[in-house]
């Protein structure tokens, strides 16, 4: 996990309501420090730096920024390549920016999500900054978060789900709340979820706090330790890269974990 800082460039566009958008030029995103963690399926600990090898393989990556109540994501290391067309005067289009944010289907099958993630169909914004979005997994109101999903908000949240307000600003939170403990829950793209979790705490607390949050299941830090929004520093960015050890797991098992086939990551 790398903490980024954006060069002091403000990108505005009338269609985006003069929102700041992260840099798109090569060199516009700069890594500041790197942290390394190991998760064994039940607990997480800090480890020494390493590089990919035959024993440790790359799984997926994302870069994530926060600014004024919005997150922006791309599915790669933004410090290593240009974003989209590489021009900072054009705004990222973003998915789910339509005024009618909940129009159309509110669910997507696992096969459809797999097809989208593996390149099924054209997608001109694959390499541009987009807003993380959601789809509803089931009639229980469980949500999947990623890119190119249908909905701007969580499907359902329970009154006892602390993570729903710790991870997400108001514009991402569910309009439907329930006390039914059989409803609600979150899964999704692992690097994105890890990035969101790191934003639930100040940058200088990530090394100490994050391992305690990534158990089985995950949980956010207690509000008395990290209050809502304490890590939402405008223009703060992270790059999250997920690796796996083939001797211990596989890419298909990680994908099953992301899709909720083995339970909710955040129940």
C-alpha positions in Angstrom: 0.0 0.0 0.0 1.4 3.4 -1.0 0.3 6.8 0.1 0.1 9.3 -2.7 0.0 13.0 -3.0 -1.5 14.8 -6.0 0.4 17.7 -7.6 -1.5 21.0 -6.9 -3.6 20.8 -10.1 -7.3 21.6 -9.9 -9.4 20.1 -12.7 -12.8 21.6 -13.2 -15.6 21.0 -15.7 -19.1 22.4 -15.7 -20.6 19.0 -16.3 -19.0 17.8 -13.0 -20.1 20.8 -11.0 -16.5 22.2 -10.7 -15.3 19.2 -8.7 -11.7 18.5 -8.3 -10.5 15.4 -10.2 -7.2 13.6 -9.7 -4.3 14.3 -12.1 -4.2 12.4 -15.3 -0.7 13.3 -16.6 2.2 10.9 -16.2 4.1 12.2 -13.1 1.0 14.0 -11.7 0.7 11.4 -9.0 3.6 10.8 -6.6 4.1 8.0 -4.1 5.2 9.1 -0.7 5.7 6.0 1.3 5.0 2.2 1.1 3.5 -0.1 3.7 3.4 -3.9 3.5 0.9 -6.2 5.2 0.2 -10.0 5.2 -3.2 -11.6 5.7 -3.4 -15.3 6.4 -7.2 -15.6 6.1 -7.9 -14.8 9.7 -5.5 -12.0 10.8 -3.2 -9.4 9.3 0.3 -8.3 10.3 2.9 -5.8 9.1 5.8 -7.4 7.1 9.0 -6.3 5.4 9.0 -5.0 1.8 9.0 -7.7 -0.9 8.8 -8.0 -4.7 6.7 -10.4 -6.8 8.3 -13.7 -7.5 7.3 -17.3 -8.2 6.2 -17.6 -4.6 4.3 -14.3 -4.5 2.1 -13.3 -7.5 0.3 -10.2 -8.5 -3.5 -10.3 -8.2 -4.9 -6.8 -8.6 -4.3 -3.1 -8.0 -6.1 0.2 -7.7 -5.4 3.9 -7.1 -7.9 5.8 -5.0 -8.3 9.5 -4.2 -10.6 11.4 -1.9 -11.8 15.0 -2.2 -14.8 16.8 -0.8 -17.1 13.8 -0.3 -16.0 12.0 -3.5 -13.8 9.0 -4.1 -12.1 8.4 -7.5 -10.5 5.2 -8.6 -8.5 3.6 -11.5 -7.6 -0.1 -11.7 -3.8 0.3 -11.7 -0.9 2.2 -10.1 -1.5 5.9 -11.1 2.1 6.8 -10.2 3.4 4.6 -13.1 1.3 5.6 -16.1 -0.9 8.3 -17.5 -4.6 8.3 -16.7 -7.1 8.2 -19.6 -6.0 10.6 -22.3 -3.4 12.1 -20.0 -4.8 15.6 -20.3 -5.6 17.4 -17.1 -8.1 19.8 -18.7 -10.7 17.1 -19.4 -12.8 15.7 -16.7 -13.2 12.0 -16.0 -16.7 11.0 -16.9 -17.3 8.8 -13.9 -20.0 6.1 -13.7 -23.2 6.7 -11.9 -23.1 10.4 -12.3 -26.6 10.6 -13.9 -29.2 12.6 -12.0 -31.4 9.5 -12.0 -28.9 7.6 -10.0 -31.0 4.6 -9.2 -32.6 4.2 -12.6 -32.5 0.8 -14.4 -31.6 -2.6 -12.9 -30.4 -2.6 -9.4 -28.7 -6.0 -9.5 -26.1 -7.8 -11.5 -25.3 -11.5 -11.6 -21.9 -12.8 -10.6 -21.3 -14.1 -14.1 -22.0 -10.6 -15.5 -19.6 -9.0 -13.0 -17.0 -11.6 -13.9 -17.5 -10.8 -17.6 -17.1 -7.1 -17.0 -14.0 -7.5 -14.9 -12.4 -9.7 -17.5 -13.0 -7.4 -20.4 -16.4 -8.4 -21.7 -17.7 -5.6 -23.8 -16.2 -2.2 -24.7 -15.5 0.3 -21.9 -13.9 3.6 -23.0 -13.4 4.7 -19.3 -11.5 1.6 -18.2 -8.3 3.7 -17.8 -9.9 6.9 -16.5 -10.8 8.1 -13.0 -14.3 6.9 -12.1 -16.5 7.1 -9.0 -16.8 3.8 -7.1 -20.2 2.4 -7.5 -22.4 -0.5 -6.2 -24.6 -3.3 -7.3 -27.1 -5.2 -5.2 -26.2 -8.9 -4.9 -29.4 -10.4 -3.6 -32.8 -9.8 -2.1 -31.0 -9.4 1.2 -29.7 -6.0 0.2 -26.0 -7.1 0.1 -23.8 -4.8 -1.9 -20.8 -5.3 -4.2 -18.5 -2.2 -4.7 -16.3 -1.8 -7.7 -16.1 0.1 -11.0 -18.8 0.2 -13.7 -21.6 -0.9 -11.3 -25.2 0.4 -11.6 -25.8 2.3 -8.3 -24.3 5.2 -6.6 -25.2 4.0 -3.1 -25.2 1.0 -0.9 -28.3 -1.0 -1.4 -29.2 -1.4 2.3 -27.5 -0.7 5.6 -28.3 -1.9 9.1 -28.4 0.3 12.1 -25.7 -1.7 13.7 -23.3 -1.6 10.7 -20.7 0.9 11.9 -18.7 0.4 8.7 -21.4 1.9 6.5 -20.8 5.4 8.0 -17.1 4.9 8.7 -16.2 4.0 5.1 -18.5 6.2 3.1 -19.5 9.8 3.0 -23.2 10.7 2.9 -23.5 10.4 -0.9 -22.5 6.7 -0.9 -24.7 5.6 2.1 -27.9 3.6 1.7 -31.2 5.4 1.6 -32.8 2.2 3.1 -31.9 1.3 6.6 -33.1 -1.7 8.6 -32.6 -3.4 11.9 -33.0 -6.9 10.4 -29.7 -8.6 11.0 -30.3 -10.9 8.0 -30.0 -7.9 5.6 -27.1 -5.8 4.4 -23.4 -6.5 4.0 -20.5 -5.5 1.6 -18.1 -7.3 -0.7 -16.2 -6.0 -3.7 -12.8 -5.4 -5.4 -10.2 -6.1 -2.8 -7.8 -3.2 -3.5 -10.7 -0.8 -3.5 -12.0 -2.1 -0.2 -8.6 -2.0 1.4 -8.1 1.6 0.1 -11.5 2.6 1.6 -10.5 1.0 4.9 -7.3 3.0 5.0 -9.3 6.2 4.5 -11.3 5.4 7.6 -8.2 6.4 9.6 -5.6 9.2 9.5 -2.5 8.5 7.3 -0.3 8.3 10.3 -2.5 5.7 12.0 -2.7 3.2 9.1 0.4 1.2 10.0 -0.9 0.6 13.6 -4.6 0.4 13.0 -5.2 -1.3 9.7 -4.0 -4.8 10.8 -6.6 -4.9 13.6 -9.4 -4.1 11.1 -8.5 -6.9 8.6 -9.6 -10.1 10.4 -12.3 -12.5 9.5 -14.6 -10.7 9.0 -13.3 -7.2 8.6 -14.3 -4.3 10.9 -13.7 -0.6 11.0 -11.7 1.0 13.9 -13.9 2.0 16.9 -15.3 5.5 16.5 -13.6 6.5 19.8 -10.3 5.8 18.1 -11.1 7.0 14.5 -14.1 9.2 14.2 -16.1 9.4 10.9 -14.1 11.4 8.3 -10.9 11.6 10.3 -9.0 10.2 7.3 -10.9 12.0 4.6 -8.2 14.6 3.8 -8.9 16.4 0.5 -6.6 15.1 -2.3 -5.3 12.3 -0.2 -4.6 9.2 -2.3 -3.5 5.6 -1.9 -2.3 2.9 -4.3 -3.2 -0.6 -3.1 -1.7 -3.7 -4.7 -2.8 -7.2 -3.7 -0.5 -10.2 -4.1 -1.1 -13.9 -3.2 1.0 -16.9 -2.5 0.0 -19.8 -4.8 1.0 -22.3 -2.1 -1.7 -20.9 0.1 -4.5 -19.6 -2.1 -5.4 -18.9 -5.8 -6.8 -16.1 -7.9 -10.1 -17.9 -8.2 -10.4 -18.2 -4.5 -9.7 -14.5 -4.1 -12.3 -13.7 -6.7 -14.9 -15.9 -4.9 -14.0 -13.9 -1.7 -14.5 -10.6 -3.6 -17.9 -11.7 -5.0 -19.3 -12.9 -1.6 -19.5 -16.5 -2.6 -17.9 -17.4 0.8 -19.7 -14.8 2.9 -19.6 -11.0 3.4 -16.3 -9.3 3.8 -18.1 -6.7 5.9 -21.2 -8.3 7.3 
